[in-house]
């Protein structure tokens, strides 16, 4: 049975050092190896930690979702790529007011013409448009077809008025940014000009470029690689203590029957590559750095999914204790309103354990505040007599504004974010991520959030630089081709991949503001 140190949550344990706090780093010699491995692990170690070496590669639910989506491959001699997303519909707006209009004391009085500049040419001669609010805004009549004007369109209007001798247009209705929409087309007995069709749907062209690669390396000396320390009593090889982040729930570690330094280091490098890939895809902040600090190569750092959702998606922070069904209805009701039919609305939120707790408490409090009588039948109480138990919880809700709102567990969000969370029963701050609010989405990444990489490098690369010692061991070092006279070999691994979010307007991030 695996025993863990009380107070350390989110990690499980294997061995890479006994009674030693130094990191493995990038180099191992025989003296360093002697310190990392002890011939007899201390009795304290045996009591606190059950010794084992995990042999399966690290994986988690975030990687699983990424791997299910089809990667986006960049073709050609470039690190950049572009894509298009549908632009939301907007009414034409006023971009400028002509000087001749501003010079009028009472704009449009007694049928006087005035001029406005709009960003669209869709209002033809004889059209009636309304400015601002459809119910309360003034009506204008288009006297001429619009003319191109500095990338926009110049219109001539008269004011539609029940008493044109005294009514005029207030300047508050012609401020730049005021919207305009078609209300009517007025055609007389001898008119030959009819209205035209509105503008077509638009697309927004997006651009991005691939960030820098990442990788790790480690060098083993010949002497260090040849050493295999064994227990003096059992004769079995001693293993190595290391920390491993929790993967899928229920996973059991597998012990290696033979332990050499090379396969252990190679395993740890591969695991570190996958962990770093997840870390950068979720938590990276965009920017750039220069090699050696202030000179040489400029390296781009791409933003992770958390940063992109927070700054470019739909972001909703709340204070501790403020999460409620009303807040959830408000957030998603606004997103769905006029966009998705009520019958087709649904939301899938990925969260951590703390998110499940606050969501459950919010629904319970909302239910109690309604003043309803809840019958404690078999749905809430199990068993009988002295063997009864209470069993209820809420992990979803249904409302007219949102449809069904369902929670799913994203275990990567439960990992400690700083040392303060390495405490007994210390949960991470609640956070809720919605990757796609589209009615045809199952809530996961599908192909709208996926990995992006060069088509010529569809996977991680790795290799060995052998000196006077082969990475395959002593026997393979007989008559081998050596890259140098260095009495060692080096293992290296490198990858270059980013996270690609096609449409940020589909994403939602809800998080509790941390209390420090």
N, C-alpha and C positions, 0 to 999 in steps of 0.2 A: 504493500500500500504506500502510495506517495504521500509524504508528509511535507507540509510547507510551513515556513516561518510565519507565525501570527502577525497580522498587520500588513503583510505584503500581498496585495491583491492584483489580479490581472496578469500574473506571470506564473509560469511553471518552471521547473528547475531540471537541469542536467548539469554535467560537470565540465568546467574547464580550468579551474584552479582550486587548490585546497589551502585554506588559511592564507590567501594571498590576494591583495586587492589590485594588483597591476593588470592592465589590459594586455591582450595578446598582441595588438598593434600590427606592425608590418614586417616584423623580423623576429625570428626565433633561433637562438643558438643553444648549445648544450647546457650552459649555465642557466639560461632563462628557463629552459625546459625542466631542469632539476627543481626549480622553484615552483613552476606551475604544477608539477606532479609530485606528490609526496609518496614515498614508498609505503607508508602506512597512513591512510587518512585519519585525521584526529578523531578521537572518540566523540567529541562534540559534533563533528560533521555527521557522523553515523547516526546520532540520535536526532539531529534536526532535519536532515535531508536524506531521503532514500536515494542512493547513488545509482544513476543510470545515464545513458547517452541516447538522446533522441536521434533516430536515424531517418525519419521522414521529413521531407521539405516543408518549410513553413507555408501555410496558406490561410486565407480568411475569406469571409463572405464578400468583402469589397472586391478582392481579386477575382472571386468567382463571377461576380456580375460583370466586371470588365472583360473577362475571358469569354463570356457568352456573347458579347457584342462583337460585330465584325470590325476589325481594326481599319482605320483610315490610313492608306498608304500614300505618301507623297511621291509623285512621279516627276522625273526630269531633273535638270541640274539646278535645284533650288532647295532651300529649307523652308520656303513659305508655301502656303496653300490658301485657297479662297473658296467660299461657298455662299450660297444665297438663302435668305430666309424671307418669308412673306411679311411685308410691312403691314401693320394694323391700319384699318381704314380711318381716315381723318377727313373732316370737312375742309374745303378750301378756307384759307384765312387771309386777312388783310396783312400785307407786308409793309405797306407804306401809304401815306396820305399825300396826295398832290398838293403843292403849294397854293394852287388856285382855289382849292377847297378850304384850306386853313384860313385863307384871307377873307372868306365870307363871314359876316357877322352872324347871320342866321342861315345855316346851310340848308339848301333845298326849298326855301320858302317860296311860295307862289310859283311852283313848277320850275325853279331855276336849276340848271344842270350842274352837277359837281362830279369830281373824278376821284376814284380809289384804285389802288394797285393791289391785285390779288395774285396768289401763287398758282392759279389754275385758270384755264381758258374754257371751262366747261359750261359757263353761263352765256348762252347766245342772246342775240337781240330779241326783245319782247318777253324775256324771262322776268319773273318776280322772285326775288330772293329775300330772306330774312337774315338779319345780323344778330349774332349772339343767341339768346334763348328763343326757341321756336314759339313759345307762348307769349313772350313779353317784348321781343325785339321788334324794331321798325322794319317795314317792308320797303324795298327799293325796286325800281323798274329799270331794266337795262335798255338804254336807247340805241346803242350801237354794239356791233360785235367787238369783242376785246382785241386790243392790238398788243403785239410783243413790246416789252419794256424792261430792259436790263435784266433779262432772265425771268421776269414775271410778266403780268398782263395788265394793261391799262384799260379801265372800264369807265364809261360815262353813265351816270344814273340820274333819275329824278325820284323824288320822295313820293311814295303812295300815301295820300292823306285824305281824310274825310272833309277837311276844311283847309285847302292848300294856302289860303291867304294868311293864316295865322300859325299854321303848324310848320315846324322846322326840325332838322335832325340834330339831336344833342351830340356833342363831340365825344361823349363817353362811349358811344356805340361804334366809333370808327378808330379806336386805338389799335395799333399793330398787334396782331395775334388774335383778334376777334374773328370768330368763325362765321361762315356764310353757307346757307343751304337753299336749294331750290324749293319754292312753294307752289309756283304756278307759271304757266305760259299764256300770255294774253294775246290772242290773235283776232284781228278785226276783219271786216268784210273784204277789204282790199289788200290786206297784208300778204306778202309773199315769203316772209321769213318765219320759220318755225324753230322750235327749240332743238338742241342737240343732245347727244348721249353724254353721261358723265365720264370722267377719266377711268382708265382701266386700273386693275389691281397693280400694285407696285411690289418690287422686291428690293431688299437691302443687301448689298454685297459686303460680305465680311472678310477680313484678312487676319491671318495670324502666322507665326513662324515657330519652328521647332526650337526648343531650348537646348541647353548644353547636355552632354551625356553625363553619366555617373558610373563609378566603378570602384573596385577594391583590389588590393594586391597583398601578397604575403610571401616572404622569402624564408626558406628553411635551410639551415646549414647541413652539411653531410653528416656530421656527428649527431646533431639533434634528430635527424630523420632515422638514424640507425638505432636509436635507443627505444626499447620497449620495456617499460618498468612493469614488474610483475609482483603480485602479492606473495610474500615469503611463505605464507601458510598454504594458500590454495593453489598458487602458481598461475592464477588467472591474471591477464593484463589489467592494469589499473586504468580507469577511465578518467574523464576530464569534466570539471564542473563549468557549466555556462548557464546563462539566463535565456529563456525563450519565451516570447510573447504567446499568450494563449491563442490557440487556433480555434477550430470548430469545437463546440461543446461535445464532451464524450470521447475525445481522442485519447488514446493511451500511448505512452512512449514505448518505443521498441529498443531493446538493448543490442549493441554490437557484440559479437562473439570474439572479435579480434580488433584491437585498437592500435592503429598507427597514427603518427602525427599528421601525415599527408591527407588521408581521407577525412580526418576530423576537421582540419583546416579547410579543405575543399567544401565540405558540407556547410561549415559555418559561413564561408564566403557566399555560397549560393543562397543560404537563408538570409544573409545580410542584404543581398541584392534584392530579394523579393520584399523584405521589410522596407528598404529604402524606397523602392518603387511605390509602395502604398503610401508611405509618409509624404513623398513629394507630390503624389497625385491628389492627396487630400489637403495637406496643410501648407504647401509651399506659398510664399508671398513673392510676387513678381519683382524683378529688378535686374541688375547687372553687376558684375564684379570684374576685376582685372587680375590676370595672373600676376603673382608676386605683389599684389597690393595696388600698385599705381602705374603699371606699365605693361607692355606686351599685349597679349590677346584679351579682347573684351568678350566676356561670356554671359549669355542671356540666361536668366532664371525664369522659368514659366510659372504662372500662378496655379495653385491647386484648386480643387473643386470648391472647397470652403470659401476661399478668397473670392472666386468668381461669383458664387451664389450670393455672397454678402454684399459685393460692390456692384454687380451688374444684373443680378436676378431680383426676385421679390423678397426683401429682407424685413423681418418683423421681430425686433427685440421686445422683451417684456421683463418687468421686475419680478422678483421672487414672490410667489403667491398669487400672481395675477393671471395665470393661465386658466381659462374657463371655456366652456362650450360656446359662450357668446363671442369670445375673441376668435375662436376657430371659425365660427359661422361668419363673422365679419370679414376675416382674411380671405377665405375661399369663396364666400358669397360675392365679394367684389370682383374676384378673378373670373368667376363663372358667369356673372350677370351679363346678359345680352350676347354671350359667346357660346355657352353650352346649355342645351335643354336640361330642365330639371331632372327628367327621367334618366339622363345619361351621365349625370355628375357622380364622380367618385374621387376619393383622395387616398393615397397610400403614403404614409409618413414613416420614414426610417428613423429610429431613435435608439437611445441607450436605455439601461435599466432605470436610471433616474427619470427618464422621459415617461416610461411606463407608469412609474409611481405617481408623478404629478398629474398625468392624464387620468389615471384611475381616481385619484382624489378629487380632481376637478369635476368629473362626472358624478361621483358620489355626492358631493356637496350640492351640485345642481339638482340632483334628484331629491335630496332632502329638502331643499329650499322650495320645491314646488308644493310641499305640504300634502303629498299623496300618501296613502296608506299602502305599504308594501307588505304583502303576505309572505311570511317566512316559511315557504313550503319546501319541497324537495329540491327546488332549484337553488336554494340558499343553504339548507341544513341537511347534512348527510348523517346516516346512522340512526341509533335510537338509544334510549336509556342513558347509561354512563359512557357510551361510545359515540357521542354526537360531535360533529365538527361543522364549523362555519366555512363555506366554500363559495366565494363570489368575487368577481373582479370585472373591470371594464377595460377592454382593449379596442373598442370601436364605438362609433356613434353614428346616428343617421339624422339628418335634418333636411328641410326643403332647400336651404341655401347651398349645402355642400354635397348632398347625397351621402353615401356611406364613407365615413372616415375610418381607416383601418391603420393600426400600428404594426410595424415589422421591426425586428431587432437587427441592428447593424452593430456587430460586436466590436468593430474597430473603434467605435465611439466610446466604448467603455474603458479603453486603455488609459492609464493615468496621464494627465497632461503636464503635471509638474510634481515635485517631491511632496507637496502638501497632500496629494491624493494617495500617497503610499501609507495610508493609515488604516486602522481597524474600521471596517465598515464605512469608509469614506467613498462616497459615490461621486462620479463626475457630474459636472453641471448639465442639466437637461438640455438637449438639443434635438430639433426635429428637421429632417431633410426630406424635401419632396423633389424628386429628380424629374418628374414629368407629370403635369396636371392634365394632359390631354385625355379625352374620354376613351381613346383607343389604346391607352397605355396600361400596362400591368404594374406600373410604379417603378420598375427596374430601369436599367440603362437603355435597353433595346439597342437601336443604332443611332440614337440621338446624343448619347454620351458614350464615348468610346476612346480607345487608345489610338494615338496617332504616332506614326513613325515613318522612316524612309522605306520605300519599297525595296531598296537594295539591302536593307538590314532588318528583316522581319522578326528577328529574335535577338536575344542576348548573345554576346560572343565571349569566349574564354580561351585560355591557352596556358602553356607552360614554357618557361625559359630555363632550359637545363644547362647547368654548368658542369662540374665534375660529378654531380649526383643526379640521377634520373628521378623524376617524380614518381615513377613506378616502383622504386626501391632498388636494393643493392644488385639483384640479379640483372635487372634491366640496364644497369650502369656498365655492364660488360660490353666493350666495343661499341658504345653508342656515339652518335654525333653530338658534340658539345658546342654550345653557343659561345662559351668563354672558359677560362681557367678558374672561374669563380667556384670555390668548393661548396656549392649550394644549388638550389633550383628555386624558381619563383612561379607562383600561381597568380594569374590575373583574370579579372572578369569585368566586363564593361557593357553598358546598354544605353540606349538613347530613345526615350519614349516620353510623351506627354499625354495629358488628358484633353480631349476635344469635346466641348459642349456646343452642340449645333445652335440651339436657341435658348438663350438665358431667360427669356420671358416665360418659359414653361417651368422654371425652377422656383422653389420656395424654401427659404431658410427661416426657421423660428427658433430662437434661442433665449434662454434665461440669462439676463445680465449677471455676470459673476459677482459674488459678494466676497471681497477680500478684506 
